Amino acid sequence: MTDKVLVLTTAGNEGEAQKIAQELVERRLAACVNIIPRVQSIYRWEGKVETAEEFLLVIKTTKTRSADVKVAIRELHSYDLPECVVVSMEDGSAEYLKWIEESVG
């Protein structure tokens, strides 16, 4: 087990996804953010089943910085309730994990 994590969130459009990703990396809250375009989301919101096309952000950071990532997502996001799921990285190449650590000051 490492102290590195993936934080997952979605955005409603490409511009917002890019803005969030750019800010997280510039603020040194994330080493890298992958934007996966056009994921189909089906979810329940305010009592109704909704369907939307979204952009999935896969954010690489440390467990220590994940709380700050969540705060930044809330600040930057247009959704009333943005997704923010933290997944522990079980393992990874030592060099990559070190790079994440060095990138998130």
Residue, then its C-alpha position, 0 to 999 in steps of 0.5 A: m500500500t502506498d500513500k498515493v491516491l486517485v481522485l475521481t470527479t466528472a465535469g459537464n463540459e470539456g472547458e470546465a474539465q480542463k480548467i479544473a485539471q489545469e488549476l490542480v496541477e498549477r497549485r501542485l495539488a495533483a501531479c497529473v490529471n487525465i481527462i477522459p471525454r464523453v463518458q455517459s452518466i446515468y444517475r438519480w438527482e432530485g428524485k429523477v433518473e438523469t442521463a448526461e454526457e460528462f468528462l471524467l477526471v482522473i487525478k493523481t495525488t497523495k493522500t495528504r493532499s487529497a483533502d485540498v483537492k476536494v476543497a479545490i474541486r468544490e471551489l472550481h466546479s459548477y455542479d451543486l454536488p460534484e463527484c469526489v471519490v478517493v481511491s487508494m493506489e495499492d502499488g505502482s512503479a517506484e519511479y512513478l510514485k516518487w514523481i507524484e510525491e515530488s510533483v505535489g509540493 
